[in-house]
Amino acid sequence: MYSLRLFHDHLPSGAKVQPIESQHAFYYVFKGAVEINGEKVEQDNAVYSMDIANIRSLEQDTTIWRFELVRTDSPLAYATGDGVCSELKIRRRVHMFELSPKTDWFYRLDSIYNRIGTTGLHSHPGCGIRCLLNGNLHVRGSIGENSDNVNPGDSWFEEGAYPIVSTTYDEIPTGFLRGMLLPVEYAQHRDTVIWLESVPNTGSSWKSYAQTIVRLL
């Protein structure tokens, strides 16, 4: 069994984090700048790391949103170090697919931004954790999870196979991250939404931060 997890890690300026063990993870810098496995990652950028990540913040306080794909029985990998604070925001076991060791999957961190209005009923060919960047988003479906997200960092899970409608209120442009797990044949697709009603005019845009084919262990 495998699960998706999202941690929010807060690092004071110059802090060094004890090595984080995670089978597959995306590290998105929400605020500040860090060095991850020797690579500088600035605000609103992300990198992928496999197995172990060595992290240190640079000359300012930093917040990292860490999207993990791990075995369900793996210990919770909280970030630790002097002044470091780590919070598990959400974790969900993957039910949509029969995941097993030595199989390959497409893992992507992307974002939808400048969304306004209602999407209409839609689904996805994969599941994933979302995290609000700005604005507000209200998710409704007849099965699966419903959520109201109004603050940066609010997080929710979308099963993918369960159709949903997502709506913004008060004409406020909204953006959110998506840590998505998909079959490998979707690696060439820019976006993977399946519209079950007419395509909405939400004015939204799309951005890919990092993506890779991963092999489960």
GROMACS elastic network, one bead per residue, 0.5 to 0.9 nm:
[ bonds ]
;  ai    aj funct       b0    kb
    1    70     6  0.87699   500
    1    71     6  0.59305   500
    1    72     6  0.55457   500
    1    73     6  0.78552   500
    1    93     6  0.73501   500
    1    94     6  0.75024   500
    1    95     6  0.87574   500
    1    98     6  0.83460   500
    1    99     6  0.66828   500
    1   100     6  0.72864   500
    2    69     6  0.70621   500
    2    70     6  0.56059   500
    2    73     6  0.80109   500
    2    92     6  0.87941   500
    2    93     6  0.59449   500
    2    94     6  0.59419   500
    2    95     6  0.87072   500
    2    99     6  0.68378   500
    2   100     6  0.82383   500
    2   216     6  0.89344   500
    3    68     6  0.80102   500
    3    69     6  0.58660   500
    3    70     6  0.55712   500
    3    71     6  0.59665   500
    3    73     6  0.87032   500
    3    91     6  0.68465   500
    3    92     6  0.55004   500
    3    94     6  0.53316   500
    3    95     6  0.88565   500
    4    67     6  0.72151   500
    4    68     6  0.55480   500
    4    70     6  0.65974   500
    4    71     6  0.87045   500
    4    72     6  0.82698   500
    4    90     6  0.82976   500
    4    91     6  0.56331   500
    4    92     6  0.54297   500
    4    93     6  0.62838   500
    4    94     6  0.69441   500
    4   128     6  0.72461   500
    4   129     6  0.71827   500
    4   179     6  0.85321   500
    4   181     6  0.87793   500
    5    66     6  0.79678   500
    5    67     6  0.58299   500
    5    68     6  0.50085   500
    5    69     6  0.66308   500
    5    70     6  0.79106   500
    5    88     6  0.75712   500
    5    89     6  0.77359   500
    5    90     6  0.57941   500
    5    92     6  0.65351   500
    5    93     6  0.86720   500
    5   129     6  0.76221   500
    6    65     6  0.69001   500
    6    66     6  0.54839   500
    6    68     6  0.62307   500
    6    87     6  0.85909   500
    6    88     6  0.61161   500
    6    89     6  0.55648   500
    6    90     6  0.54374   500
    6    91     6  0.63982   500
    6   129     6  0.74021   500
    6   131     6  0.87871   500
    6   155     6  0.83746   500
    6   179     6  0.88963   500
    7    64     6  0.80342   500
    7    65     6  0.58384   500
    7    66     6  0.50235   500
    7    67     6  0.67161   500
    7    68     6  0.81683   500
    7    77     6  0.86819   500
    7    78     6  0.76336   500
    7    79     6  0.87285   500
    7    86     6  0.67695   500
    7    87     6  0.54681   500
    7    89     6  0.54998   500
    7    90     6  0.73885   500
    7    91     6  0.89322   500
    8    63     6  0.69144   500
    8    64     6  0.57475   500
    8    66     6  0.62414   500
    8    79     6  0.89890   500
    8    85     6  0.83196   500
    8    86     6  0.57813   500
    8    87     6  0.51897   500
    8    88     6  0.65010   500
    8    89     6  0.67465   500
    8   153     6  0.82254   500
    9    62     6  0.81675   500
    9    63     6  0.56395   500
    9    64     6  0.50512   500
    9    65     6  0.64086   500
    9    66     6  0.74264   500
    9    78     6  0.80491   500
    9    79     6  0.64204   500
    9    84     6  0.72765   500
    9    85     6  0.58832   500
    9    87     6  0.63876   500
    9    88     6  0.87469   500
   10    61     6  0.75124   500
   10    62     6  0.58520   500
   10    64     6  0.64828   500
   10    65     6  0.89589   500
   10    79     6  0.85853   500
   10    83     6  0.84456   500
   10    84     6  0.57673   500
   10    85     6  0.50774   500
   10    86     6  0.61741   500
   10    87     6  0.85323   500
   11    14     6  0.79958   500
   11    15     6  0.59941   500
   11    16     6  0.81205   500
   11    17     6  0.81446   500
   11    56     6  0.80877   500
   11    57     6  0.63732   500
   11    60     6  0.86609   500
   11    61     6  0.57052   500
   11    62     6  0.50837   500
   11    63     6  0.62667   500
   11    64     6  0.81409   500
   11    81     6  0.84927   500
   11    82     6  0.85996   500
   11    83     6  0.67193   500
   11    85     6  0.67113   500
   11    86     6  0.86676   500
   12    15     6  0.55493   500
   12    16     6  0.89901   500
   12    57     6  0.70151   500
   12    58     6  0.87683   500
   12    59     6  0.88031   500
   12    60     6  0.67767   500
   12    62     6  0.63292   500
   12    63     6  0.88089   500
   12    82     6  0.83537   500
   12    83     6  0.61870   500
   12    84     6  0.66435   500
   12    85     6  0.89871   500
   13    32     6  0.88613   500
   13    56     6  0.86991   500
   13    57     6  0.57422   500
   13    58     6  0.58727   500
   13    59     6  0.52107   500
   13    62     6  0.70274   500
   14    34     6  0.89078   500
   14    56     6  0.65248   500
   14    58     6  0.51283   500
   14    59     6  0.59591   500
   14    60     6  0.71677   500
   14    61     6  0.79126   500
   15    55     6  0.84933   500
   15    56     6  0.55015   500
   15    57     6  0.53542   500
   15    58     6  0.76538   500
   15    61     6  0.86068   500
   15    81     6  0.70724   500
   15    82     6  0.65348   500
   15    83     6  0.72449   500
   15    84     6  0.72764   500
   16    54     6  0.82034   500
   16    55     6  0.61094   500
   16    57     6  0.65861   500
   16    80     6  0.85859   500
   16    81     6  0.62131   500
   16    82     6  0.74110   500
   16    84     6  0.84320   500
   17    20     6  0.77761   500
   17    54     6  0.68353   500
   17    55     6  0.53951   500
   17    56     6  0.58936   500
   17    57     6  0.84250   500
   17    79     6  0.63395   500
   17    80     6  0.56184   500
   17    82     6  0.78783   500
   17    84     6  0.73606   500
   18    53     6  0.87728   500
   18    54     6  0.70237   500
   18    55     6  0.75788   500
   18    79     6  0.68404   500
   18    80     6  0.56805   500
   18    81     6  0.59847   500
   19    52     6  0.62948   500
   19    53     6  0.55803   500
   19    55     6  0.71098   500
   19    79     6  0.80844   500
   19    80     6  0.85374   500
   20    51     6  0.80699   500
   20    52     6  0.54656   500
   20    53     6  0.51678   500
   20    54     6  0.67177   500
   20    55     6  0.82420   500
   20    77     6  0.63667   500
   20    78     6  0.76955   500
   20    79     6  0.66293   500
   20    80     6  0.86235   500
   21    24     6  0.89446   500
   21    50     6  0.83406   500
   21    51     6  0.54357   500
   21    53     6  0.66352   500
   21    77     6  0.66199   500
   22    25     6  0.63408   500
   22    49     6  0.81497   500
   22    50     6  0.66546   500
   22    52     6  0.61221   500
   22    53     6  0.78896   500
   22    68     6  0.68041   500
   22    69     6  0.75769   500
   22    70     6  0.65353   500
   22    74     6  0.85699   500
   22    77     6  0.72370   500
   23    49     6  0.82925   500
   23    50     6  0.55306   500
   23    52     6  0.77509   500
   23    68     6  0.75879   500
   23    69     6  0.65271   500
   23    70     6  0.54425   500
   23    71     6  0.79292   500
   23   216     6  0.79409   500
   23   217     6  0.77253   500
   24    48     6  0.75046   500
   24    49     6  0.61864   500
   24    51     6  0.63884   500
   24    52     6  0.89064   500
   24    67     6  0.84011   500
   24    68     6  0.57755   500
   24    69     6  0.51940   500
   24    70     6  0.65564   500
   24   107     6  0.88090   500
   24   214     6  0.75009   500
   24   216     6  0.86225   500
   25    47     6  0.84200   500
   25    48     6  0.57618   500
   25    49     6  0.54046   500
   25    50     6  0.64143   500
   25    51     6  0.82582   500
   25    53     6  0.89493   500
   25    66     6  0.66385   500
   25    67     6  0.53850   500
   25    69     6  0.62033   500
   25    70     6  0.84621   500
   26    46     6  0.66201   500
   26    47     6  0.56675   500
   26    49     6  0.63219   500
   26    50     6  0.88926   500
   26    65     6  0.81358   500
   26    66     6  0.57083   500
   26    67     6  0.50757   500
   26    68     6  0.65619   500
   26    69     6  0.89697   500
   26   108     6  0.84564   500
   26   109     6  0.70176   500
   26   179     6  0.79904   500
   26   210     6  0.75294   500
   26   211     6  0.87459   500
   27    36     6  0.85275   500
   27    41     6  0.89355   500
   27    45     6  0.83858   500
   27    46     6  0.52706   500
   27    47     6  0.54384   500
   27    48     6  0.63732   500
   27    49     6  0.76466   500
   27    64     6  0.63521   500
   27    65     6  0.59700   500
   27    67     6  0.65758   500
   27    68     6  0.87909   500
   28    41     6  0.83688   500
   28    42     6  0.89250   500
   28    43     6  0.79707   500
   28    44     6  0.68112   500
   28    45     6  0.58094   500
   28    47     6  0.68003   500
   28    48     6  0.89597   500
   28    63     6  0.85764   500
   28    64     6  0.55491   500
   28    65     6  0.51080   500
   28    66     6  0.62840   500
   28    67     6  0.80895   500
   28   109     6  0.87059   500
   28   209     6  0.84030   500
   29    32     6  0.68086   500
   29    33     6  0.67315   500
   29    34     6  0.77190   500
   29    41     6  0.69968   500
   29    42     6  0.63515   500
   29    44     6  0.55569   500
   29    45     6  0.57851   500
   29    46     6  0.61844   500
   29    62     6  0.73960   500
   29    63     6  0.60920   500
   29    65     6  0.63842   500
   29    66     6  0.86846   500
   30    33     6  0.87435   500
   30    42     6  0.86491   500
   30    43     6  0.56272   500
   30    44     6  0.57024   500
   30    45     6  0.79325   500
   30    62     6  0.75853   500
   30    63     6  0.55021   500
   30    64     6  0.56680   500
   30    65     6  0.66275   500
   30   133     6  0.84252   500
   31    42     6  0.79719   500
   31    43     6  0.52107   500
   31    44     6  0.73942   500
   31    60     6  0.89659   500
   31    61     6  0.76231   500
   31    62     6  0.51843   500
   31    63     6  0.50389   500
   31    64     6  0.71491   500
   32    41     6  0.89062   500
   32    42     6  0.64282   500
   32    43     6  0.54344   500
   32    44     6  0.89415   500
   32    57     6  0.79163   500
   32    58     6  0.78390   500
   32    59     6  0.82023   500
   32    60     6  0.58644   500
   32    61     6  0.58860   500
   32    63     6  0.65960   500
   32    64     6  0.86160   500
   33    40     6  0.72539   500
   33    41     6  0.57358   500
   33    43     6  0.57918   500
   33    56     6  0.89748   500
   33    57     6  0.61518   500
   33    58     6  0.58061   500
   33    59     6  0.76370   500
   33    60     6  0.70518   500
   33    61     6  0.79238   500
   33    62     6  0.60296   500
   33    63     6  0.83460   500
   33    64     6  0.89808   500
   34    39     6  0.81681   500
   34    40     6  0.58109   500
   34    41     6  0.53923   500
   34    42     6  0.65149   500
   34    43     6  0.87060   500
   34    55     6  0.68299   500
   34    56     6  0.56557   500
   34    58     6  0.52931   500
   34    59     6  0.86183   500
   34    60     6  0.88639   500
   34    62     6  0.71689   500
   34    64     6  0.87485   500
   35    38     6  0.56295   500
   35    39     6  0.51832   500
   35    41     6  0.59534   500
   35    42     6  0.86039   500
   35    54     6  0.79613   500
   35    55     6  0.56399   500
   35    56     6  0.53993   500
   35    57     6  0.62660   500
   35    58     6  0.70636   500
   36    39     6  0.51532   500
   36    40     6  0.64236   500
   36    41     6  0.70479   500
   36    47     6  0.81266   500
   36    49     6  0.84997   500
   36    53     6  0.64166   500
   36    54     6  0.55891   500
   36    56     6  0.68537   500
   36    57     6  0.87672   500
   37    40     6  0.85408   500
   37    49     6  0.82452   500
   37    52     6  0.85232   500
   37    53     6  0.59036   500
   37    54     6  0.50536   500
   37    55     6  0.65152   500
   38    54     6  0.78365   500
   38    55     6  0.81955   500
   39    47     6  0.87718   500
   40    58     6  0.88677   500
   41    44     6  0.85588   500
   41    45     6  0.61693   500
   41    46     6  0.66217   500
   41    47     6  0.74369   500
   42    45     6  0.57455   500
   42    46     6  0.80259   500
   43    46     6  0.83719   500
   43    62     6  0.86738   500
   43    63     6  0.89811   500
   44   209     6  0.87334   500
   45   209     6  0.65643   500
   45   210     6  0.88017   500
   46   109     6  0.82223   500
   46   209     6  0.58383   500
   46   210     6  0.64847   500
   47   209     6  0.75824   500
   47   210     6  0.61337   500
   47   211     6  0.87974   500
   48   109     6  0.89780   500
   48   210     6  0.65394   500
   48   211     6  0.75090   500
   48   212     6  0.79672   500
   49    52     6  0.69610   500
   49    53     6  0.63224   500
   50    53     6  0.74641   500
   50   214     6  0.89720   500
   57    60     6  0.70373   500
   57    61     6  0.70847   500
   57    62     6  0.63597   500
   58    61     6  0.77697   500
   58    62     6  0.80652   500
   59    62     6  0.89601   500
   65   131     6  0.87281   500
   65   153     6  0.84265   500
   67   109     6  0.83290   500
   67   129     6  0.79280   500
   67   179     6  0.63026   500
   68   179     6  0.83998   500
   69    72     6  0.88844   500
   69   107     6  0.86516   500
   69   181     6  0.85572   500
   69   216     6  0.89700   500
   70    73     6  0.82431   500
   70    74     6  0.66460   500
   70   216     6  0.83517   500
   70   217     6  0.88512   500
   71    74     6  0.53417   500
   71    75     6  0.89870   500
   71   216     6  0.86825   500
   71   217     6  0.82843   500
   72    75     6  0.84280   500
   72    92     6  0.87424   500
   72    93     6  0.67123   500
   72    94     6  0.89478   500
   73    76     6  0.88564   500
   74    77     6  0.82966   500
   75    78     6  0.89618   500
   76    88     6  0.82927   500
   77    80     6  0.89521   500
   78    85     6  0.84251   500
   78    86     6  0.56021   500
   78    87     6  0.71654   500
   78    88     6  0.76268   500
   79    84     6  0.68920   500
   79    85     6  0.69723   500
   79    86     6  0.53880   500
   79    87     6  0.84920   500
   80    83     6  0.82150   500
   80    84     6  0.56487   500
   80    85     6  0.70101   500
   80    86     6  0.72553   500
   81    84     6  0.51209   500
   81    85     6  0.81771   500
   82    85     6  0.88742   500
   88    91     6  0.76663   500
   89   153     6  0.85112   500
   89   154     6  0.81692   500
   89   155     6  0.68475   500
   89   156     6  0.89812   500
   90   129     6  0.79798   500
   90   155     6  0.68686   500
   90   156     6  0.72817   500
   90   157     6  0.80950   500
   91   129     6  0.83053   500
   91   157     6  0.84602   500
   92    95     6  0.88059   500
   92   128     6  0.88007   500
   92   129     6  0.83082   500
   92   157     6  0.74354   500
   94    97     6  0.66592   500
   94    98     6  0.82662   500
   94    99     6  0.79422   500
   94   127     6  0.75242   500
   94   128     6  0.86650   500
   94   159     6  0.81777   500
   95    98     6  0.71590   500
   95    99     6  0.85875   500
   95   127     6  0.87765   500
   95   159     6  0.79760   500
   96    99     6  0.89163   500
   96   126     6  0.73592   500
   96   127     6  0.69414   500
   96   159     6  0.67446   500
   96   160     6  0.76710   500
   96   161     6  0.71675   500
   97   126     6  0.84091   500
   97   127     6  0.89163   500
   97   183     6  0.89440   500
   99   103     6  0.73294   500
   99   216     6  0.80684   500
  100   103     6  0.60921   500
  100   216     6  0.69140   500
  100   217     6  0.80355   500
  101   104     6  0.86956   500
  101   215     6  0.75862   500
  102   215     6  0.57814   500
  102   216     6  0.52456   500
  102   217     6  0.58584   500
  103   214     6  0.82408   500
  103   215     6  0.55247   500
  103   216     6  0.57043   500
  103   217     6  0.82120   500
  104   183     6  0.78902   500
  104   184     6  0.68748   500
  104   213     6  0.64843   500
  104   214     6  0.55027   500
  104   216     6  0.65227   500
  105   181     6  0.69205   500
  105   182     6  0.61119   500
  105   183     6  0.52399   500
  105   184     6  0.50609   500
  105   185     6  0.87944   500
  105   212     6  0.84372   500
  105   213     6  0.55653   500
  105   214     6  0.53823   500
  105   215     6  0.65111   500
  105   216     6  0.79073   500
  106   180     6  0.81375   500
  106   181     6  0.58689   500
  106   182     6  0.50192   500
  106   183     6  0.56124   500
  106   185     6  0.79190   500
  106   186     6  0.71600   500
  106   187     6  0.61043   500
  106   211     6  0.73986   500
  106   212     6  0.60115   500
  106   214     6  0.62688   500
  107   179     6  0.73797   500
  107   180     6  0.58209   500
  107   182     6  0.63841   500
  107   183     6  0.86282   500
  107   184     6  0.84808   500
  107   187     6  0.84677   500
  107   210     6  0.85423   500
  107   211     6  0.56601   500
  107   212     6  0.55257   500
  107   213     6  0.61210   500
  107   214     6  0.66744   500
  108   178     6  0.77050   500
  108   179     6  0.58227   500
  108   180     6  0.52863   500
  108   181     6  0.66726   500
  108   182     6  0.81253   500
  108   187     6  0.85859   500
  108   208     6  0.77170   500
  108   209     6  0.78674   500
  108   210     6  0.59708   500
  108   212     6  0.65168   500
  108   213     6  0.86743   500
  109   177     6  0.69739   500
  109   178     6  0.55583   500
  109   180     6  0.64005   500
  109   207     6  0.89581   500
  109   208     6  0.63790   500
  109   209     6  0.56040   500
  109   210     6  0.53184   500
  109   211     6  0.61022   500
  110   176     6  0.85733   500
  110   177     6  0.57514   500
  110   178     6  0.53532   500
  110   179     6  0.68175   500
  110   180     6  0.81455   500
  110   206     6  0.73625   500
  110   207     6  0.55412   500
  110   209     6  0.52310   500
  110   210     6  0.69605   500
  110   211     6  0.82236   500
  111   130     6  0.89215   500
  111   133     6  0.89953   500
  111   175     6  0.69420   500
  111   176     6  0.55173   500
  111   178     6  0.57513   500
  111   179     6  0.87765   500
  111   205     6  0.82504   500
  111   206     6  0.57597   500
  111   207     6  0.52290   500
  111   208     6  0.64534   500
  111   209     6  0.76764   500
  112   115     6  0.70710   500
  112   174     6  0.80768   500
  112   175     6  0.54554   500
  112   176     6  0.56157   500
  112   177     6  0.66599   500
  112   178     6  0.79449   500
  112   204     6  0.65012   500
  112   205     6  0.57058   500
  112   207     6  0.66391   500
  113   116     6  0.89989   500
  113   133     6  0.85270   500
  113   134     6  0.86122   500
  113   173     6  0.73698   500
  113   174     6  0.57043   500
  113   176     6  0.63910   500
  113   177     6  0.86364   500
  113   203     6  0.88733   500
  113   204     6  0.56037   500
  113   205     6  0.53164   500
  113   206     6  0.64035   500
  113   207     6  0.80379   500
  114   135     6  0.89159   500
  114   172     6  0.83814   500
  114   174     6  0.51297   500
  114   175     6  0.58744   500
  114   202     6  0.82286   500
  114   203     6  0.66195   500
  114   205     6  0.62420   500
  114   206     6  0.89760   500
  115   118     6  0.86619   500
  115   119     6  0.89669   500
  115   135     6  0.89477   500
  115   167     6  0.89239   500
  115   168     6  0.75386   500
  115   172     6  0.80969   500
  115   173     6  0.52578   500
  115   175     6  0.65289   500
  115   202     6  0.54872   500
  115   203     6  0.57661   500
  115   205     6  0.72576   500
  116   119     6  0.87370   500
  116   167     6  0.76274   500
  116   168     6  0.57460   500
  116   169     6  0.78458   500
  116   170     6  0.87194   500
  116   171     6  0.58193   500
  116   172     6  0.62936   500
  116   173     6  0.52319   500
  116   174     6  0.65384   500
  116   201     6  0.85512   500
  116   202     6  0.50835   500
  116   203     6  0.65201   500
  116   204     6  0.70631   500
  117   166     6  0.83258   500
  117   167     6  0.55135   500
  117   168     6  0.50997   500
  117   169     6  0.69377   500
  117   170     6  0.85674   500
  117   171     6  0.67085   500
  117   172     6  0.85101   500
  117   173     6  0.86797   500
  117   200     6  0.87500   500
  117   201     6  0.81053   500
  117   202     6  0.56498   500
  117   203     6  0.86626   500
  118   165     6  0.70463   500
  118   166     6  0.58178   500
  118   168     6  0.64597   500
  118   169     6  0.88867   500
  118   200     6  0.72821   500
  118   201     6  0.83736   500
  118   202     6  0.67546   500
  119   122     6  0.75282   500
  119   164     6  0.88599   500
  119   165     6  0.59295   500
  119   166     6  0.56385   500
  119   167     6  0.64781   500
  119   195     6  0.88300   500
  119   199     6  0.76983   500
  119   200     6  0.54695   500
  119   201     6  0.77790   500
  119   202     6  0.66869   500
  120   164     6  0.77751   500
  120   165     6  0.51893   500
  120   166     6  0.71369   500
  120   167     6  0.83986   500
  120   195     6  0.78097   500
  120   196     6  0.77698   500
  120   197     6  0.62300   500
  120   198     6  0.75412   500
  120   199     6  0.76954   500
  120   200     6  0.65504   500
  121   141     6  0.85119   500
  121   163     6  0.61116   500
  121   164     6  0.53578   500
  121   166     6  0.80952   500
  121   194     6  0.89166   500
  121   195     6  0.65917   500
  121   196     6  0.54800   500
  121   197     6  0.57950   500
  121   198     6  0.86489   500
  122   160     6  0.89370   500
  122   162     6  0.85006   500
  122   163     6  0.52052   500
  122   164     6  0.56044   500
  122   165     6  0.65292   500
  122   166     6  0.89019   500
  122   193     6  0.68254   500
  122   194     6  0.55447   500
  122   196     6  0.50607   500
  122   197     6  0.70970   500
  123   126     6  0.87268   500
  123   158     6  0.89846   500
  123   159     6  0.86909   500
  123   160     6  0.54232   500
  123   161     6  0.58953   500
  123   162     6  0.62657   500
  123   164     6  0.64174   500
  123   165     6  0.88361   500
  123   192     6  0.88084   500
  123   193     6  0.60641   500
  123   194     6  0.51865   500
  123   195     6  0.67198   500
  123   196     6  0.73815   500
  124   127     6  0.71606   500
  124   158     6  0.86561   500
  124   159     6  0.80889   500
  124   161     6  0.60998   500
  124   162     6  0.81435   500
  124   163     6  0.79838   500
  124   192     6  0.61306   500
  124   193     6  0.50291   500
  124   194     6  0.57030   500
  124   195     6  0.87547   500
  125   160     6  0.58129   500
  125   161     6  0.64972   500
  125   181     6  0.88964   500
  125   182     6  0.65433   500
  125   183     6  0.78514   500
  125   186     6  0.85652   500
  125   192     6  0.68319   500
  125   193     6  0.75443   500
  125   194     6  0.77217   500
  126   158     6  0.86549   500
  126   159     6  0.71134   500
  126   160     6  0.50598   500
  126   161     6  0.71948   500
  126   180     6  0.65729   500
  126   181     6  0.55113   500
  126   183     6  0.72652   500
  126   192     6  0.83903   500
  127   157     6  0.76938   500
  127   158     6  0.56950   500
  127   161     6  0.76738   500
  127   179     6  0.84561   500
  127   180     6  0.57085   500
  127   181     6  0.56113   500
  127   182     6  0.69977   500
  128   156     6  0.86670   500
  128   157     6  0.58898   500
  128   158     6  0.56127   500
  128   159     6  0.66606   500
  128   160     6  0.75110   500
  128   178     6  0.65032   500
  128   179     6  0.53176   500
  128   181     6  0.60132   500
  128   182     6  0.87991   500
  129   155     6  0.70425   500
  129   156     6  0.58292   500
  129   158     6  0.64347   500
  129   159     6  0.88096   500
  129   177     6  0.81729   500
  129   178     6  0.58581   500
  129   179     6  0.53073   500
  129   180     6  0.66992   500
  130   154     6  0.83462   500
  130   155     6  0.55373   500
  130   156     6  0.53344   500
  130   157     6  0.60819   500
  130   158     6  0.75506   500
  130   176     6  0.65339   500
  130   177     6  0.53977   500
  130   179     6  0.63832   500
  130   180     6  0.84303   500
  131   149     6  0.86453   500
  131   152     6  0.76194   500
  131   153     6  0.55532   500
  131   154     6  0.56459   500
  131   156     6  0.66176   500
  131   157     6  0.89226   500
  131   175     6  0.88253   500
  131   176     6  0.54082   500
  131   177     6  0.51298   500
  131   178     6  0.67169   500
  131   179     6  0.85836   500
  132   135     6  0.76155   500
  132   136     6  0.74208   500
  132   137     6  0.77603   500
  132   149     6  0.68531   500
  132   150     6  0.77059   500
  132   151     6  0.69404   500
  132   152     6  0.51173   500
  132   153     6  0.52199   500
  132   154     6  0.53766   500
  132   155     6  0.63735   500
  132   156     6  0.87186   500
  132   174     6  0.80354   500
  132   175     6  0.62842   500
  132   177     6  0.64280   500
  133   136     6  0.87817   500
  133   151     6  0.79366   500
  133   153     6  0.64089   500
  133   154     6  0.82735   500
  133   174     6  0.74378   500
  133   175     6  0.51925   500
  133   177     6  0.68873   500
  134   150     6  0.79468   500
  134   151     6  0.70313   500
  134   152     6  0.54815   500
  134   153     6  0.85445   500
  134   173     6  0.77517   500
  134   174     6  0.53660   500
  134   175     6  0.52990   500
  134   176     6  0.69647   500
  135   149     6  0.85289   500
  135   150     6  0.65282   500
  135   151     6  0.74110   500
  135   152     6  0.77690   500
  135   168     6  0.77391   500
  135   169     6  0.86129   500
  135   172     6  0.58176   500
  135   173     6  0.58492   500
  135   175     6  0.65589   500
  135   176     6  0.87502   500
  136   148     6  0.77542   500
  136   149     6  0.55201   500
  136   151     6  0.71051   500
  136   152     6  0.86022   500
  136   167     6  0.82409   500
  136   168     6  0.56422   500
  136   169     6  0.67882   500
  136   172     6  0.73463   500
  136   173     6  0.80653   500
  136   174     6  0.58722   500
  136   175     6  0.80673   500
  137   147     6  0.81566   500
  137   148     6  0.62454   500
  137   149     6  0.51995   500
  137   150     6  0.66430   500
  137   166     6  0.64526   500
  137   167     6  0.56262   500
  137   169     6  0.74708   500
  137   174     6  0.71240   500
  137   175     6  0.85924   500
  137   176     6  0.86776   500
  138   146     6  0.77042   500
  138   147     6  0.58018   500
  138   149     6  0.60442   500
  138   150     6  0.83371   500
  138   165     6  0.82065   500
  138   166     6  0.54526   500
  138   167     6  0.51835   500
  138   168     6  0.63543   500
  138   169     6  0.82121   500
  139   145     6  0.79782   500
  139   146     6  0.52804   500
  139   147     6  0.51854   500
  139   148     6  0.64817   500
  139   149     6  0.83308   500
  139   156     6  0.89304   500
  139   164     6  0.66916   500
  139   165     6  0.58456   500
  139   167     6  0.66019   500
  140   143     6  0.86198   500
  140   144     6  0.86282   500
  140   145     6  0.74173   500
  140   147     6  0.69539   500
  140   148     6  0.88806   500
  140   163     6  0.87429   500
  140   164     6  0.54749   500
  140   165     6  0.53245   500
  140   166     6  0.63465   500
  140   167     6  0.84910   500
  141   144     6  0.64688   500
  141   145     6  0.70822   500
  141   146     6  0.64054   500
  141   162     6  0.72357   500
  141   163     6  0.61330   500
  141   165     6  0.63643   500
  141   166     6  0.88444   500
  142   145     6  0.86950   500
  142   146     6  0.87395   500
  142   162     6  0.80685   500
  142   163     6  0.77248   500
  142   164     6  0.75564   500
  143   146     6  0.84211   500
  143   162     6  0.63708   500
  143   163     6  0.78916   500
  143   164     6  0.84708   500
  144   157     6  0.88892   500
  144   158     6  0.75857   500
  144   159     6  0.69177   500
  144   162     6  0.62529   500
  144   163     6  0.85577   500
  144   164     6  0.86112   500
  145   156     6  0.80125   500
  145   157     6  0.70081   500
  145   158     6  0.70630   500
  145   159     6  0.81547   500
  146   156     6  0.83355   500
  146   157     6  0.88260   500
  146   158     6  0.89613   500
  146   164     6  0.86687   500
  147   155     6  0.86057   500
  147   156     6  0.66566   500
  147   157     6  0.87583   500
  148   154     6  0.85023   500
  148   156     6  0.87236   500
  149   152     6  0.81944   500
  149   153     6  0.86082   500
  149   154     6  0.54771   500
  149   155     6  0.71431   500
  149   156     6  0.80686   500
  150   153     6  0.88363   500
  150   154     6  0.68697   500
  151   154     6  0.56291   500
  152   155     6  0.87712   500
  152   176     6  0.87440   500
  153   176     6  0.89531   500
  158   161     6  0.84218   500
  158   162     6  0.77304   500
  158   164     6  0.85622   500
  159   162     6  0.59390   500
  159   163     6  0.87172   500
  160   163     6  0.70853   500
  160   164     6  0.86491   500
  163   196     6  0.81125   500
  168   171     6  0.68612   500
  168   172     6  0.68556   500
  168   173     6  0.77950   500
  168   174     6  0.71196   500
  169   172     6  0.64487   500
  170   173     6  0.89953   500
  171   174     6  0.89967   500
  173   204     6  0.85534   500
  174   204     6  0.85354   500
  175   204     6  0.86202   500
  182   185     6  0.81420   500
  182   186     6  0.66345   500
  182   187     6  0.81155   500
  183   186     6  0.60103   500
  183   187     6  0.78621   500
  184   187     6  0.55391   500
  184   188     6  0.86602   500
  184   213     6  0.68895   500
  185   188     6  0.70412   500
  185   189     6  0.83120   500
  186   189     6  0.52650   500
  186   190     6  0.85350   500
  186   191     6  0.86519   500
  186   192     6  0.73870   500
  187   190     6  0.81471   500
  187   211     6  0.82677   500
  187   212     6  0.80869   500
  187   213     6  0.78780   500
  188   191     6  0.89702   500
  189   192     6  0.64290   500
  190   206     6  0.84395   500
  190   208     6  0.84150   500
  191   206     6  0.78727   500
  195   198     6  0.66064   500
  195   199     6  0.61973   500
  195   200     6  0.87540   500
  196   199     6  0.83285   500
  197   200     6  0.82451   500
  200   203     6  0.85268   500
  201   204     6  0.80895   500
  208   211     6  0.75756   500
